[in-house]
Amino acid sequence: MKKFLYLFLILLFLSGCSLFRKNEPSPEVNLNSDVNELGTVEEIEKEIGETPFEDDPEVQVVETNLVMSGSFYPLKESLDDLRREMNELKARIVEYETRVSVPNVNTDMLKIIKTPHLKHRITLSNGTIVHGNILKEDSEKMTVETQLGQITLDKTTIEEYTEVSAPAPEVKMDGTFSGPERRDEGQKFIYSGKLVNNGKHKADFVRIIFKIWDENTKLIASDSAFVDGSKIKYSNGVITDSALNPGDIGTFTISVDVPKGSKYEYETYDIYWENFK
């Protein structure tokens, strides 16, 4: 009987415990209730003042090469990306140093560099021609300055030497001029023609002056005009179209006012130019 009594008490105790557990809420019920109390994501964002996320068709998603580390907040670029950026920076530095170290040489800079004029042309017995300036000489040797430096020549090897003039413009009348064409009842003489530069250097501001004389070699009238030549811009900003390069031909037309009643006999002309190096 005692065994049955003990067994009955144990069963009664276990059934009582199960009745007490029924009144406690399950974990799932607690979790659902907590979620319901938090509300939706939109409600939480509105409550804290954040703008709810909305799908926008105009929003562009930009891909990045950043990768996540173990934690959610630190971001680092991959090693390959860092190497690529370093190579690009090195290439830019090399390009910049190249541009800085190498000057941009143009024709204007070359014109500024003045080369000395070589006044002498020396012909040697073997046919070699030396251009330079004779600095000194004696009965045996001759010292010559060339563009490459000074050299000493044995006078027994020199066949001849001549002096060479510096390159200069030489402007002359090309053929003959036309005129005078008389206008305004003979009070205006018109002359026209061409000028040519036969020299070895550019002639600047080329102009021609006509003078009219009477039978007693008395000057009646004179006037001048610039030639219609090449257009040149100088370093000071001045622009002219009255320059003649070597071999160029320019035209001119000049009108000379003659006093009424003057007795024309003949005319002369003079050509002037500047020589800017």
C-alpha positions as CSV (number, residue, x, y, z in Angstrom):
1,M,0.0,0.0,0.0
2,K,2.8,2.4,0.8
3,K,4.3,1.9,-2.7
4,F,1.0,2.8,-4.3
5,L,0.7,5.8,-2.0
6,Y,4.2,7.1,-2.9
7,L,3.4,6.6,-6.6
8,F,0.2,8.5,-6.3
9,L,1.9,11.5,-4.6
10,I,4.6,11.6,-7.3
11,L,1.9,11.7,-10.0
12,L,0.0,14.3,-8.2
13,F,3.2,16.5,-7.8
14,L,4.0,16.2,-11.5
15,S,0.5,17.1,-12.6
16,G,0.6,20.1,-10.4
17,C,3.8,21.4,-12.0
18,S,2.4,21.0,-15.4
19,L,-0.6,23.1,-14.4
20,F,1.7,25.9,-13.2
21,R,3.6,25.9,-16.6
22,K,0.4,26.4,-18.6
23,N,0.0,29.9,-17.1
24,E,3.5,31.1,-18.2
25,P,3.7,32.5,-21.8
26,S,5.9,30.6,-24.3
27,P,9.1,32.2,-25.8
28,E,7.5,32.4,-29.2
29,V,4.6,34.3,-27.8
30,N,6.9,36.7,-26.0
31,L,8.9,37.3,-29.2
32,N,5.9,38.0,-31.3
33,S,4.5,40.4,-28.7
34,D,7.9,42.3,-28.6
35,V,7.8,42.6,-32.4
36,N,4.3,43.9,-32.4
37,E,5.2,46.4,-29.8
38,L,8.1,47.7,-31.9
39,G,6.0,48.3,-35.0
40,T,7.0,48.4,-38.6
41,V,10.3,49.8,-39.9
42,E,8.5,52.8,-41.5
43,E,6.9,53.7,-38.2
44,I,10.2,53.5,-36.4
45,E,11.9,55.8,-39.0
46,K,9.1,58.3,-38.8
47,E,9.3,58.3,-35.1
48,I,13.1,59.0,-35.0
49,G,12.9,61.6,-37.9
50,E,14.5,59.5,-40.7
51,T,13.1,59.6,-44.2
52,P,11.7,56.2,-45.1
53,F,13.4,54.5,-48.0
54,E,11.4,54.5,-51.2
55,D,12.2,52.8,-54.5
56,D,13.3,55.6,-56.9
57,P,13.7,54.6,-60.6
58,E,16.2,57.5,-61.1
59,V,18.5,56.3,-58.3
60,Q,21.7,54.8,-59.7
61,V,23.5,52.0,-57.8
62,V,27.2,52.6,-57.9
63,E,29.4,49.6,-57.7
64,T,32.5,49.9,-55.5
65,N,35.6,47.8,-55.1
66,L,35.5,48.1,-51.3
67,V,35.2,44.9,-49.4
68,M,33.8,44.3,-45.9
69,S,36.1,43.2,-43.2
70,G,35.2,41.1,-40.2
71,S,33.2,43.9,-38.6
72,F,30.4,45.8,-40.3
73,Y,31.9,49.4,-40.0
74,P,35.6,49.3,-41.2
75,L,36.0,49.4,-45.0
76,K,39.2,48.8,-46.8
77,E,40.2,48.7,-50.5
78,S,41.6,45.5,-51.9
79,L,45.3,45.1,-52.3
80,D,45.0,45.0,-56.1
81,D,43.1,48.3,-56.2
82,L,45.8,50.0,-54.1
83,R,48.6,48.7,-56.4
84,R,46.7,49.9,-59.4
85,E,46.3,53.4,-57.9
86,M,50.0,53.6,-57.0
87,N,51.0,52.7,-60.5
88,E,48.7,55.4,-61.9
89,L,50.3,58.0,-59.5
90,K,53.8,56.9,-60.5
91,A,52.9,57.3,-64.2
92,R,51.5,60.8,-63.6
93,I,54.6,61.8,-61.7
94,V,56.9,60.6,-64.4
95,E,54.9,62.5,-67.0
96,Y,54.9,65.7,-65.0
97,E,58.7,65.5,-64.4
98,T,59.2,65.0,-68.1
99,R,57.2,68.0,-69.1
100,V,59.0,70.2,-66.5
101,S,62.5,69.1,-67.4
102,V,62.2,69.3,-71.2
103,P,61.7,72.8,-72.5
104,N,59.3,73.5,-75.4
105,V,61.7,74.6,-78.1
106,N,60.1,76.5,-81.0
107,T,61.2,78.7,-83.8
108,D,60.8,81.9,-81.7
109,M,63.3,80.6,-79.2
110,L,65.7,79.6,-81.9
111,K,65.5,83.2,-83.3
112,I,66.6,84.6,-80.0
113,I,69.8,82.5,-80.0
114,K,72.2,84.6,-82.0
115,T,74.9,82.7,-83.8
116,P,78.1,84.7,-84.5
117,H,78.7,85.8,-88.1
118,L,81.6,84.0,-89.7
119,K,83.6,86.5,-91.7
120,H,86.1,84.3,-93.4
121,R,86.0,81.4,-95.9
122,I,89.2,79.4,-95.8
123,T,89.9,76.8,-98.5
124,L,92.5,74.1,-97.6
125,S,94.8,72.3,-100.1
126,N,92.8,69.1,-99.7
127,G,89.5,70.8,-100.7
128,T,88.1,71.3,-97.2
129,I,86.4,74.6,-96.6
130,V,86.4,76.2,-93.2
131,H,84.1,79.0,-92.2
132,G,85.2,81.1,-89.2
133,N,86.7,84.3,-87.9
134,I,90.5,84.7,-88.1
135,L,91.7,85.6,-84.6
136,K,95.4,85.8,-85.2
137,E,98.1,84.5,-87.5
138,D,101.8,84.5,-88.0
139,S,104.2,83.1,-90.7
140,E,103.5,79.5,-89.7
141,K,100.0,79.2,-88.1
142,M,96.5,80.7,-88.2
143,T,94.0,80.6,-85.3
144,V,90.4,80.5,-86.4
145,E,87.2,80.7,-84.3
146,T,84.5,78.4,-85.7
147,Q,81.0,77.5,-84.4
148,L,82.6,74.4,-82.8
149,G,85.5,76.2,-81.1
150,Q,88.9,77.5,-81.9
151,I,91.2,75.6,-84.3
152,T,94.8,76.2,-85.4
153,L,95.7,75.7,-89.1
154,D,99.1,75.2,-90.6
155,K,99.5,77.9,-93.2
156,T,101.2,75.5,-95.5
157,T,97.8,73.7,-95.8
158,I,95.9,76.9,-96.6
159,E,95.3,77.5,-100.3
160,E,93.3,80.7,-100.0
161,Y,90.9,82.6,-97.7
162,T,88.4,85.3,-98.5
163,E,86.2,87.7,-96.4
164,V,82.5,87.0,-96.5
165,S,80.0,89.8,-95.9
166,A,77.2,89.3,-93.4
167,P,73.8,88.3,-94.8
168,A,71.8,91.5,-95.6
169,P,68.8,92.5,-97.7
170,E,69.2,94.0,-101.1
171,V,66.1,95.5,-102.5
172,K,66.0,96.7,-106.1
173,M,63.4,97.6,-108.8
174,D,62.1,94.5,-110.6
175,G,62.2,95.6,-114.2
176,T,61.0,99.1,-114.9
177,F,58.2,101.1,-113.3
178,S,55.1,102.5,-115.0
179,G,54.4,106.2,-115.1
180,P,53.9,108.9,-114.7
181,E,50.2,108.6,-115.3
182,R,48.9,112.2,-115.1
183,R,45.6,112.9,-113.4
184,D,43.6,115.9,-112.1
185,E,44.7,118.1,-115.0
186,G,48.3,117.1,-114.7
187,Q,48.6,117.9,-110.9
188,K,48.9,114.3,-109.8
189,F,51.5,111.8,-111.1
190,I,50.9,108.1,-110.6
191,Y,53.8,105.6,-110.5
192,S,53.6,101.8,-110.0
193,G,56.0,98.9,-110.2
194,K,57.6,96.0,-108.4
195,L,60.4,95.6,-105.9
196,V,62.5,92.4,-105.3
197,N,64.7,91.4,-102.5
198,N,67.9,89.9,-104.0
199,G,69.7,89.7,-100.6
200,K,70.1,87.0,-98.1
201,H,68.1,88.5,-95.2
202,K,64.6,89.9,-94.7
203,A,64.0,93.6,-95.5
204,D,61.6,95.3,-93.1
205,F,59.4,98.3,-93.8
206,V,60.4,98.6,-97.4
207,R,59.3,101.9,-99.0
208,I,60.1,103.8,-102.2
209,I,60.3,107.6,-102.7
210,F,59.7,109.3,-106.0
211,K,61.1,112.8,-106.7
212,I,60.0,115.0,-109.6
213,W,62.5,117.5,-111.1
214,D,62.2,120.4,-113.6
215,E,64.6,121.2,-116.4
216,N,66.8,123.2,-114.0
217,T,67.2,120.2,-111.7
218,K,65.0,121.8,-109.2
219,L,62.9,119.6,-107.0
220,I,59.2,120.1,-107.8
221,A,57.5,117.5,-105.6
222,S,58.1,114.1,-103.9
223,D,56.2,111.4,-102.1
224,S,56.7,107.9,-100.8
225,A,54.8,104.6,-100.4
226,F,55.4,101.3,-98.6
227,V,55.6,98.2,-100.7
228,D,52.8,95.6,-100.6
229,G,54.8,92.6,-99.4
230,S,54.8,89.9,-96.7
231,K,52.8,90.2,-93.5
232,I,55.2,90.0,-90.4
233,K,54.5,90.3,-86.7
234,Y,57.5,91.5,-84.6
235,S,58.3,90.6,-81.0
236,N,57.0,94.0,-79.8
237,G,53.6,93.3,-81.3
238,V,53.9,95.5,-84.3
239,I,52.4,94.0,-87.5
240,T,53.3,95.1,-91.0
241,D,52.7,93.9,-94.5
242,S,55.7,95.8,-96.0
243,A,58.4,93.2,-95.4
244,L,60.2,91.3,-98.2
245,N,61.9,88.0,-97.5
246,P,64.8,86.9,-99.6
247,G,63.6,86.3,-103.2
248,D,60.2,87.9,-102.5
249,I,58.6,90.5,-104.9
250,G,56.3,93.3,-103.7
251,T,54.2,95.8,-105.6
252,F,53.8,99.5,-105.0
253,T,51.6,102.4,-106.2
254,I,52.5,106.0,-105.4
255,S,50.8,109.2,-106.1
256,V,52.8,112.5,-106.2
257,D,51.0,115.9,-106.1
258,V,52.6,118.3,-108.4
259,P,52.0,122.1,-108.1
260,K,50.0,123.6,-111.0
261,G,52.1,125.2,-113.7
262,S,55.3,123.2,-112.8
263,K,57.4,122.1,-115.7
264,Y,58.1,118.4,-115.3
265,E,61.4,117.2,-116.8
266,Y,62.3,113.8,-115.2
267,E,61.9,111.8,-111.9
268,T,64.2,109.7,-109.7
269,Y,63.5,107.2,-106.9
270,D,65.2,105.9,-103.8
271,I,64.4,102.6,-102.0
272,Y,64.7,102.4,-98.2
273,W,64.3,99.5,-95.7
274,E,65.1,98.5,-92.2
275,N,67.1,95.5,-91.2
276,F,65.9,93.9,-88.0
277,K,67.9,90.8,-86.9
